[in-house]
C-alpha cells in the first residue's frame, strides 16, 4: 500500500465497487493493465462511520415482562 492510499484512508476515503448508470457492477478493462475501472474511491465522513459502528451492537430487544 502506497503512502497516498494510506493518506486518503486516513482522510476518510474508501475503495468501493464501481457501478454504471443502471446500477450494475463495472468490469475491469483488460486492455488497460495500469488502471482498475472496477473500483473507485469515495469519501465517507468519519463521524457517520463512528456512529454506524457504535449503533451495530446496541440493538434493543425490548423489556422483559415479569
PDB file of N, CA, C and O in Angstrom:
ATOM      1  N   UNK A   1       0.844  -1.158   0.000  1.00  0.00           N
ATOM      2  CA  UNK A   1       0.000   0.000   0.000  1.00  0.00           C
ATOM      3  C   UNK A   1       0.894   1.228   0.000  1.00  0.00           C
ATOM      4  O   UNK A   1       1.821   1.333   0.804  1.00  0.00           O
ATOM      5  N   UNK A   2       0.619   2.132  -0.883  1.00  0.00           N
ATOM      6  CA  UNK A   2       1.431   3.334  -1.001  1.00  0.00           C
ATOM      7  C   UNK A   2       1.053   4.396   0.021  1.00  0.00           C
ATOM      8  O   UNK A   2       0.030   4.293   0.698  1.00  0.00           O
ATOM      9  N   UNK A   3       1.887   5.404   0.119  1.00  0.00           N
ATOM     10  CA  UNK A   3       1.657   6.460   1.097  1.00  0.00           C
ATOM     11  C   UNK A   3       0.416   7.271   0.765  1.00  0.00           C
ATOM     12  O   UNK A   3      -0.272   7.750   1.666  1.00  0.00           O
ATOM     13  N   UNK A   4       0.121   7.429  -0.536  1.00  0.00           N
ATOM     14  CA  UNK A   4      -1.052   8.203  -0.935  1.00  0.00           C
ATOM     15  C   UNK A   4      -2.333   7.477  -0.536  1.00  0.00           C
ATOM     16  O   UNK A   4      -3.291   8.110  -0.092  1.00  0.00           O
ATOM     17  N   UNK A   5      -2.356   6.164  -0.691  1.00  0.00           N
ATOM     18  CA  UNK A   5      -3.522   5.374  -0.295  1.00  0.00           C
ATOM     19  C   UNK A   5      -3.722   5.433   1.211  1.00  0.00           C
ATOM     20  O   UNK A   5      -4.852   5.551   1.684  1.00  0.00           O
ATOM     21  N   UNK A   6      -2.639   5.352   1.964  1.00  0.00           N
ATOM     22  CA  UNK A   6      -2.738   5.457   3.418  1.00  0.00           C
ATOM     23  C   UNK A   6      -3.261   6.824   3.834  1.00  0.00           C
ATOM     24  O   UNK A   6      -4.062   6.933   4.762  1.00  0.00           O
ATOM     25  N   UNK A   7      -2.807   7.864   3.146  1.00  0.00           N
ATOM     26  CA  UNK A   7      -3.241   9.209   3.482  1.00  0.00           C
ATOM     27  C   UNK A   7      -4.729   9.395   3.169  1.00  0.00           C
ATOM     28  O   UNK A   7      -5.453   9.979   3.975  1.00  0.00           O
ATOM     29  N   UNK A   8      -5.192   8.913   2.024  1.00  0.00           N
ATOM     30  CA  UNK A   8      -6.603   9.067   1.679  1.00  0.00           C
ATOM     31  C   UNK A   8      -7.483   8.209   2.584  1.00  0.00           C
ATOM     32  O   UNK A   8      -8.618   8.590   2.871  1.00  0.00           O
ATOM     33  N   UNK A   9      -6.983   7.055   3.039  1.00  0.00           N
ATOM     34  CA  UNK A   9      -7.740   6.266   4.014  1.00  0.00           C
ATOM     35  C   UNK A   9      -7.895   7.037   5.315  1.00  0.00           C
ATOM     36  O   UNK A   9      -8.963   7.019   5.926  1.00  0.00           O
ATOM     37  N   UNK A  10      -6.841   7.710   5.738  1.00  0.00           N
ATOM     38  CA  UNK A  10      -6.886   8.498   6.957  1.00  0.00           C
ATOM     39  C   UNK A  10      -7.858   9.663   6.828  1.00  0.00           C
ATOM     40  O   UNK A  10      -8.512  10.036   7.802  1.00  0.00           O
ATOM     41  N   UNK A  11      -7.956  10.240   5.634  1.00  0.00           N
ATOM     42  CA  UNK A  11      -8.856  11.366   5.400  1.00  0.00           C
ATOM     43  C   UNK A  11     -10.315  10.941   5.303  1.00  0.00           C
ATOM     44  O   UNK A  11     -11.201  11.789   5.413  1.00  0.00           O
ATOM     45  N   UNK A  12     -10.593   9.660   5.100  1.00  0.00           N
ATOM     46  CA  UNK A  12     -11.971   9.198   5.072  1.00  0.00           C
ATOM     47  C   UNK A  12     -12.426   8.633   3.747  1.00  0.00           C
ATOM     48  O   UNK A  12     -13.625   8.422   3.562  1.00  0.00           O
ATOM     49  N   UNK A  13     -11.519   8.377   2.809  1.00  0.00           N
ATOM     50  CA  UNK A  13     -11.899   7.791   1.544  1.00  0.00           C
ATOM     51  C   UNK A  13     -11.887   6.266   1.660  1.00  0.00           C
ATOM     52  O   UNK A  13     -11.056   5.700   2.369  1.00  0.00           O
ATOM     53  N   UNK A  14     -12.808   5.608   0.962  1.00  0.00           N
ATOM     54  CA  UNK A  14     -12.871   4.156   0.946  1.00  0.00           C
ATOM     55  C   UNK A  14     -12.944   3.669  -0.490  1.00  0.00           C
ATOM     56  O   UNK A  14     -13.453   4.370  -1.365  1.00  0.00           O
ATOM     57  N   UNK A  15     -12.433   2.464  -0.732  1.00  0.00           N
ATOM     58  CA  UNK A  15     -12.498   1.859  -2.053  1.00  0.00           C
ATOM     59  C   UNK A  15     -13.763   1.023  -2.145  1.00  0.00           C
ATOM     60  O   UNK A  15     -13.995   0.152  -1.306  1.00  0.00           O
ATOM     61  N   UNK A  16     -14.585   1.282  -3.160  1.00  0.00           N
ATOM     62  CA  UNK A  16     -15.830   0.547  -3.371  1.00  0.00           C
ATOM     63  C   UNK A  16     -15.916   0.101  -4.823  1.00  0.00           C
ATOM     64  O   UNK A  16     -15.181   0.597  -5.677  1.00  0.00           O
ATOM     65  N   UNK A  17     -16.819  -0.840  -5.098  1.00  0.00           N
ATOM     66  CA  UNK A  17     -17.018  -1.294  -6.474  1.00  0.00           C
ATOM     67  C   UNK A  17     -17.714  -0.214  -7.280  1.00  0.00           C
ATOM     68  O   UNK A  17     -18.638   0.434  -6.788  1.00  0.00           O
ATOM     69  N   UNK A  18     -17.279  -0.018  -8.504  1.00  0.00           N
ATOM     70  CA  UNK A  18     -17.832   0.990  -9.394  1.00  0.00           C
ATOM     71  C   UNK A  18     -19.104   0.446 -10.043  1.00  0.00           C
ATOM     72  O   UNK A  18     -19.175  -0.738 -10.373  1.00  0.00           O
ATOM     73  N   UNK A  19     -20.101   1.299 -10.226  1.00  0.00           N
ATOM     74  CA  UNK A  19     -21.357   0.899 -10.859  1.00  0.00           C
ATOM     75  C   UNK A  19     -21.660   1.817 -12.041  1.00  0.00           C
ATOM     76  O   UNK A  19     -21.244   2.975 -12.070  1.00  0.00           O
ATOM     77  N   UNK A  20     -22.392   1.277 -13.012  1.00  0.00           N
ATOM     78  CA  UNK A  20     -22.782   2.084 -14.162  1.00  0.00           C
ATOM     79  C   UNK A  20     -24.098   2.806 -13.861  1.00  0.00           C
ATOM     80  O   UNK A  20     -24.572   2.780 -12.725  1.00  0.00           O
ATOM     81  N   UNK A  21     -24.688   3.449 -14.872  1.00  0.00           N
ATOM     82  CA  UNK A  21     -25.895   4.246 -14.668  1.00  0.00           C
ATOM     83  C   UNK A  21     -27.095   3.390 -14.263  1.00  0.00           C
ATOM     84  O   UNK A  21     -28.008   3.889 -13.605  1.00  0.00           O
ATOM     85  N   UNK A  22     -27.111   2.122 -14.642  1.00  0.00           N
ATOM     86  CA  UNK A  22     -28.218   1.234 -14.299  1.00  0.00           C
ATOM     87  C   UNK A  22     -28.023   0.528 -12.962  1.00  0.00           C
ATOM     88  O   UNK A  22     -28.898  -0.222 -12.528  1.00  0.00           O
ATOM     89  N   UNK A  23     -26.889   0.759 -12.305  1.00  0.00           N
ATOM     90  CA  UNK A  23     -26.647   0.165 -11.003  1.00  0.00           C
ATOM     91  C   UNK A  23     -25.915  -1.159 -11.034  1.00  0.00           C
ATOM     92  O   UNK A  23     -25.758  -1.806  -9.999  1.00  0.00           O
ATOM     93  N   UNK A  24     -25.465  -1.572 -12.213  1.00  0.00           N
ATOM     94  CA  UNK A  24     -24.734  -2.840 -12.330  1.00  0.00           C
ATOM     95  C   UNK A  24     -23.247  -2.598 -12.135  1.00  0.00           C
ATOM     96  O   UNK A  24     -22.742  -1.510 -12.411  1.00  0.00           O
ATOM     97  N   UNK A  25     -22.546  -3.630 -11.653  1.00  0.00           N
ATOM     98  CA  UNK A  25     -21.104  -3.518 -11.453  1.00  0.00           C
ATOM     99  C   UNK A  25     -20.379  -3.363 -12.784  1.00  0.00           C
ATOM    100  O   UNK A  25     -20.774  -3.955 -13.789  1.00  0.00           O
ATOM    101  N   UNK A  26     -19.313  -2.562 -12.784  1.00  0.00           N
ATOM    102  CA  UNK A  26     -18.487  -2.354 -13.965  1.00  0.00           C
ATOM    103  C   UNK A  26     -17.300  -3.313 -13.892  1.00  0.00           C
ATOM    104  O   UNK A  26     -16.657  -3.426 -12.848  1.00  0.00           O
ATOM    105  N   UNK A  27     -17.013  -3.993 -14.982  1.00  0.00           N
ATOM    106  CA  UNK A  27     -15.884  -4.923 -15.021  1.00  0.00           C
ATOM    107  C   UNK A  27     -14.589  -4.179 -15.313  1.00  0.00           C
ATOM    108  O   UNK A  27     -14.603  -3.063 -15.833  1.00  0.00           O
ATOM    109  N   UNK A  28     -13.476  -4.809 -14.974  1.00  0.00           N
ATOM    110  CA  UNK A  28     -12.160  -4.230 -15.243  1.00  0.00           C
ATOM    111  C   UNK A  28     -11.824  -4.430 -16.714  1.00  0.00           C
ATOM    112  O   UNK A  28     -12.015  -5.518 -17.258  1.00  0.00           O
ATOM    113  N   UNK A  29     -11.322  -3.377 -17.358  1.00  0.00           N
ATOM    114  CA  UNK A  29     -10.926  -3.454 -18.767  1.00  0.00           C
ATOM    115  C   UNK A  29      -9.510  -4.018 -18.832  1.00  0.00           C
ATOM    116  O   UNK A  29      -8.573  -3.401 -18.324  1.00  0.00           O
ATOM    117  N   UNK A  30      -9.348  -5.187 -19.454  1.00  0.00           N
ATOM    118  CA  UNK A  30      -8.048  -5.859 -19.507  1.00  0.00           C
ATOM    119  C   UNK A  30      -7.061  -5.177 -20.446  1.00  0.00           C
ATOM    120  O   UNK A  30      -5.861  -5.440 -20.369  1.00  0.00           O
ATOM    121  N   UNK A  31      -7.545  -4.300 -21.340  1.00  0.00           N
ATOM    122  CA  UNK A  31      -6.628  -3.633 -22.263  1.00  0.00           C
ATOM    123  C   UNK A  31      -5.844  -2.506 -21.585  1.00  0.00           C
ATOM    124  O   UNK A  31      -4.865  -2.016 -22.149  1.00  0.00           O
ATOM    125  N   UNK A  32      -6.254  -2.095 -20.400  1.00  0.00           N
ATOM    126  CA  UNK A  32      -5.528  -1.078 -19.636  1.00  0.00           C
ATOM    127  C   UNK A  32      -5.023  -1.717 -18.336  1.00  0.00           C
ATOM    128  O   UNK A  32      -5.734  -1.699 -17.331  1.00  0.00           O
ATOM    129  N   UNK A  33      -3.819  -2.274 -18.340  1.00  0.00           N
ATOM    130  CA  UNK A  33      -3.344  -3.016 -17.165  1.00  0.00           C
ATOM    131  C   UNK A  33      -3.024  -2.144 -15.951  1.00  0.00           C
ATOM    132  O   UNK A  33      -3.020  -2.652 -14.830  1.00  0.00           O
ATOM    133  N   UNK A  34      -2.760  -0.862 -16.135  1.00  0.00           N
ATOM    134  CA  UNK A  34      -2.381   0.003 -15.011  1.00  0.00           C
ATOM    135  C   UNK A  34      -3.561   0.685 -14.338  1.00  0.00           C
ATOM    136  O   UNK A  34      -3.387   1.325 -13.301  1.00  0.00           O
ATOM    137  N   UNK A  35      -4.764   0.561 -14.906  1.00  0.00           N
ATOM    138  CA  UNK A  35      -5.942   1.238 -14.370  1.00  0.00           C
ATOM    139  C   UNK A  35      -6.996   0.190 -14.039  1.00  0.00           C
ATOM    140  O   UNK A  35      -7.275  -0.695 -14.848  1.00  0.00           O
ATOM    141  N   UNK A  36      -7.581   0.292 -12.845  1.00  0.00           N
ATOM    142  CA  UNK A  36      -8.637  -0.631 -12.435  1.00  0.00           C
ATOM    143  C   UNK A  36      -9.971   0.101 -12.481  1.00  0.00           C
ATOM    144  O   UNK A  36     -10.286   0.884 -11.585  1.00  0.00           O
ATOM    145  N   UNK A  37     -10.752  -0.152 -13.522  1.00  0.00           N
ATOM    146  CA  UNK A  37     -12.022   0.534 -13.700  1.00  0.00           C
ATOM    147  C   UNK A  37     -13.124  -0.029 -12.808  1.00  0.00           C
ATOM    148  O   UNK A  37     -14.171   0.601 -12.663  1.00  0.00           O
ATOM    149  N   UNK A  38     -12.915  -1.191 -12.214  1.00  0.00           N
ATOM    150  CA  UNK A  38     -13.964  -1.807 -11.411  1.00  0.00           C
ATOM    151  C   UNK A  38     -14.026  -1.246  -9.997  1.00  0.00           C
ATOM    152  O   UNK A  38     -14.969  -1.546  -9.265  1.00  0.00           O
ATOM    153  N   UNK A  39     -13.053  -0.445  -9.597  1.00  0.00           N
ATOM    154  CA  UNK A  39     -13.037   0.122  -8.251  1.00  0.00           C
ATOM    155  C   UNK A  39     -12.938   1.644  -8.333  1.00  0.00           C
ATOM    156  O   UNK A  39     -12.358   2.187  -9.273  1.00  0.00           O
ATOM    157  N   UNK A  40     -13.504   2.318  -7.351  1.00  0.00           N
ATOM    158  CA  UNK A  40     -13.352   3.765  -7.262  1.00  0.00           C
ATOM    159  C   UNK A  40     -13.280   4.140  -5.788  1.00  0.00           C
ATOM    160  O   UNK A  40     -13.708   3.379  -4.920  1.00  0.00           O
ATOM    161  N   UNK A  41     -12.738   5.315  -5.518  1.00  0.00           N
ATOM    162  CA  UNK A  41     -12.588   5.784  -4.144  1.00  0.00           C
ATOM    163  C   UNK A  41     -13.644   6.857  -3.892  1.00  0.00           C
ATOM    164  O   UNK A  41     -13.769   7.812  -4.659  1.00  0.00           O
ATOM    165  N   UNK A  42     -14.392   6.690  -2.820  1.00  0.00           N
ATOM    166  CA  UNK A  42     -15.434   7.645  -2.459  1.00  0.00           C
ATOM    167  C   UNK A  42     -15.183   8.138  -1.044  1.00  0.00           C
ATOM    168  O   UNK A  42     -14.577   7.440  -0.231  1.00  0.00           O
ATOM    169  N   UNK A  43     -15.654   9.347  -0.756  1.00  0.00           N
ATOM    170  CA  UNK A  43     -15.478   9.940   0.562  1.00  0.00           C
ATOM    171  C   UNK A  43     -16.640   9.546   1.464  1.00  0.00           C
ATOM    172  O   UNK A  43     -17.805   9.671   1.087  1.00  0.00           O
ATOM    173  N   UNK A  44     -16.309   9.072   2.653  1.00  0.00           N
ATOM    174  CA  UNK A  44     -17.310   8.795   3.677  1.00  0.00           C
ATOM    175  C   UNK A  44     -16.854   9.502   4.935  1.00  0.00           C
ATOM    176  O   UNK A  44     -15.741   9.275   5.410  1.00  0.00           O
ATOM    177  N   UNK A  45     -17.704  10.359   5.477  1.00  0.00           N
ATOM    178  CA  UNK A  45     -17.295  11.165   6.625  1.00  0.00           C
ATOM    179  C   UNK A  45     -16.988  10.279   7.820  1.00  0.00           C
ATOM    180  O   UNK A  45     -17.591   9.220   7.993  1.00  0.00           O
ATOM    181  N   UNK A  46     -16.054  10.716   8.634  1.00  0.00           N
ATOM    182  CA  UNK A  46     -15.627   9.944   9.792  1.00  0.00           C
ATOM    183  C   UNK A  46     -16.726   9.856  10.840  1.00  0.00           C
ATOM    184  O   UNK A  46     -16.885   8.812  11.473  1.00  0.00           O
ATOM    185  N   UNK A  47     -17.479  10.915  11.037  1.00  0.00           N
ATOM    186  CA  UNK A  47     -18.494  10.902  12.078  1.00  0.00           C
ATOM    187  C   UNK A  47     -19.601   9.908  11.765  1.00  0.00           C
ATOM    188  O   UNK A  47     -20.108   9.248  12.672  1.00  0.00           O
ATOM    189  N   UNK A  48     -19.986   9.788  10.508  1.00  0.00           N
ATOM    190  CA  UNK A  48     -21.027   8.826  10.149  1.00  0.00           C
ATOM    191  C   UNK A  48     -20.530   7.401  10.354  1.00  0.00           C
ATOM    192  O   UNK A  48     -21.291   6.540  10.795  1.00  0.00           O
ATOM    193  N   UNK A  49     -19.259   7.141  10.038  1.00  0.00           N
ATOM    194  CA  UNK A  49     -18.720   5.799  10.234  1.00  0.00           C
ATOM    195  C   UNK A  49     -18.667   5.452  11.711  1.00  0.00           C
ATOM    196  O   UNK A  49     -18.962   4.316  12.083  1.00  0.00           O
ATOM    197  N   UNK A  50     -18.296   6.411  12.569  1.00  0.00           N
ATOM    198  CA  UNK A  50     -18.228   6.154  14.002  1.00  0.00           C
ATOM    199  C   UNK A  50     -19.611   5.893  14.566  1.00  0.00           C
ATOM    200  O   UNK A  50     -19.786   4.998  15.393  1.00  0.00           O
ATOM    201  N   UNK A  51     -20.594   6.664  14.130  1.00  0.00           N
ATOM    202  CA  UNK A  51     -21.957   6.491  14.620  1.00  0.00           C
ATOM    203  C   UNK A  51     -22.503   5.139  14.181  1.00  0.00           C
ATOM    204  O   UNK A  51     -23.132   4.439  14.973  1.00  0.00           O
ATOM    205  N   UNK A  52     -22.269   4.766  12.924  1.00  0.00           N
ATOM    206  CA  UNK A  52     -22.771   3.495  12.421  1.00  0.00           C
ATOM    207  C   UNK A  52     -22.136   2.321  13.150  1.00  0.00           C
ATOM    208  O   UNK A  52     -22.821   1.345  13.457  1.00  0.00           O
ATOM    209  N   UNK A  53     -20.836   2.398  13.433  1.00  0.00           N
ATOM    210  CA  UNK A  53     -20.179   1.304  14.134  1.00  0.00           C
ATOM    211  C   UNK A  53     -20.622   1.241  15.588  1.00  0.00           C
ATOM    212  O   UNK A  53     -20.664   0.158  16.171  1.00  0.00           O
ATOM    213  N   UNK A  54     -20.955   2.388  16.187  1.00  0.00           N
ATOM    214  CA  UNK A  54     -21.422   2.397  17.568  1.00  0.00           C
ATOM    215  C   UNK A  54     -22.833   1.828  17.668  1.00  0.00           C
ATOM    216  O   UNK A  54     -23.189   1.238  18.688  1.00  0.00           O
ATOM    217  N   UNK A  55     -23.628   1.997  16.638  1.00  0.00           N
ATOM    218  CA  UNK A  55     -25.010   1.512  16.666  1.00  0.00           C
ATOM    219  C   UNK A  55     -25.124   0.023  16.387  1.00  0.00           C
ATOM    220  O   UNK A  55     -26.160  -0.569  16.693  1.00  0.00           O
ATOM    221  N   UNK A  56     -24.118  -0.598  15.829  1.00  0.00           N
ATOM    222  CA  UNK A  56     -24.223  -2.005  15.455  1.00  0.00           C
ATOM    223  C   UNK A  56     -24.575  -2.897  16.646  1.00  0.00           C
ATOM    224  O   UNK A  56     -25.451  -3.754  16.528  1.00  0.00           O
ATOM    225  N   UNK A  57     -23.917  -2.716  17.780  1.00  0.00           N
ATOM    226  CA  UNK A  57     -24.119  -3.608  18.899  1.00  0.00           C
ATOM    227  C   UNK A  57     -25.151  -3.146  19.903  1.00  0.00           C
ATOM    228  O   UNK A  57     -25.318  -3.802  20.931  1.00  0.00           O
ATOM    229  N   UNK A  58     -25.853  -2.054  19.660  1.00  0.00           N
ATOM    230  CA  UNK A  58     -26.773  -1.510  20.651  1.00  0.00           C
ATOM    231  C   UNK A  58     -28.228  -1.728  20.268  1.00  0.00           C
ATOM    232  O   UNK A  58     -29.077  -0.898  20.596  1.00  0.00           O
ATOM    233  N   UNK A  59     -28.528  -2.791  19.601  1.00  0.00           N
ATOM    234  CA  UNK A  59     -29.893  -3.055  19.191  1.00  0.00           C
ATOM    235  C   UNK A  59     -30.702  -3.514  20.407  1.00  0.00           C
ATOM    236  O   UNK A  59     -30.357  -4.518  21.031  1.00  0.00           O
ATOM    237  N   UNK A  60     -31.765  -2.799  20.748  1.00  0.00           N
ATOM    238  CA  UNK A  60     -32.549  -3.170  21.929  1.00  0.00           C
ATOM    239  C   UNK A  60     -33.502  -4.291  21.566  1.00  0.00           C
ATOM    240  O   UNK A  60     -34.061  -4.329  20.470  1.00  0.00           O
ATOM    241  N   UNK A  61     -33.673  -5.190  22.499  1.00  0.00           N
ATOM    242  CA  UNK A  61     -34.540  -6.345  22.260  1.00  0.00           C
ATOM    243  C   UNK A  61     -35.853  -6.211  23.006  1.00  0.00           C
ATOM    244  O   UNK A  61     -36.658  -7.141  22.994  1.00  0.00           O
ATOM    245  N   UNK A  62     -36.089  -5.094  23.647  1.00  0.00           N
ATOM    246  CA  UNK A  62     -37.330  -4.878  24.378  1.00  0.00           C
ATOM    247  C   UNK A  62     -37.164  -5.260  25.841  1.00  0.00           C
ATOM    248  O   UNK A  62     -36.194  -5.912  26.227  1.00  0.00           O
ATOM    249  N   UNK A  63     -38.123  -4.843  26.638  1.00  0.00           N
ATOM    250  CA  UNK A  63     -38.065  -5.137  28.065  1.00  0.00           C
ATOM    251  C   UNK A  63     -38.730  -6.467  28.343  1.00  0.00           C
ATOM    252  O   UNK A  63     -39.699  -6.839  27.682  1.00  0.00           O
ATOM    253  N   UNK A  64     -38.214  -7.171  29.314  1.00  0.00           N
ATOM    254  CA  UNK A  64     -38.816  -8.430  29.737  1.00  0.00           C
ATOM    255  C   UNK A  64     -39.983  -8.159  30.677  1.00  0.00           C
ATOM    256  O   UNK A  64     -39.881  -7.314  31.566  1.00  0.00           O
ATOM    257  N   UNK A  65     -41.072  -8.859  30.488  1.00  0.00           N
ATOM    258  CA  UNK A  65     -42.232  -8.707  31.363  1.00  0.00           C
ATOM    259  C   UNK A  65     -42.113  -9.703  32.499  1.00  0.00           C
ATOM    260  O   UNK A  65     -41.718 -10.852  32.300  1.00  0.00           O
ATOM    261  N   UNK A  66     -42.457  -9.249  33.687  1.00  0.00           N
ATOM    262  CA  UNK A  66     -42.379 -10.131  34.864  1.00  0.00           C
ATOM    263  C   UNK A  66     -43.722 -10.674  35.218  1.00  0.00           C
ATOM    264  O   UNK A  66     -43.847 -11.433  36.180  1.00  0.00           O
TER     265      UNK A  66
END
